[in-house]
Amino acid sequence: MYLFYVILAAILDIIANLTLNKSDGFRNLKWGFLSIFLVWGAFYLLALSVEGGMKLAIAYTLWGSIGILGTTIGGWYFFKQKLKPIGWVGIIIIVLAVITLKTA
């Protein structure tokens, strides 16, 4: 159940990042405030996972990693943003680090 909270928190974080981009630097307040509320929800779900027994280091790492990967994919899909090759190297390192953390 705690992993479910972390995954939901990461999904809210991804949507928050995409809506923040859509807000155009808070020029569109509706999208900007939506992103703030989504981040609050993400932190609440993260707190639930930690209170439930998941170690903070693992929960935060999973949340951040899923958020980075999801935001990258969302930015590419919705906003046609592209990563430089070094960005892809960074994502591969993050994925490998999460796999290592989960199996350790």
HUFENVEN-V54870 format. One record per helix or strand of 3 or more residues. SS is the DSSP state (~ for helix, > for strand). FROM is the first residue (numbers start at 1). LEN is the number of residues. Records with the same first field share a line. If there is no record, write none. Layout:
# HUFENVEN-V54870
SS = FROM-LEN + FROM-LEN
This chain:
# HUFENVEN-V54870
~ = 2-21 + 29-23 + 56-24 + 85-19
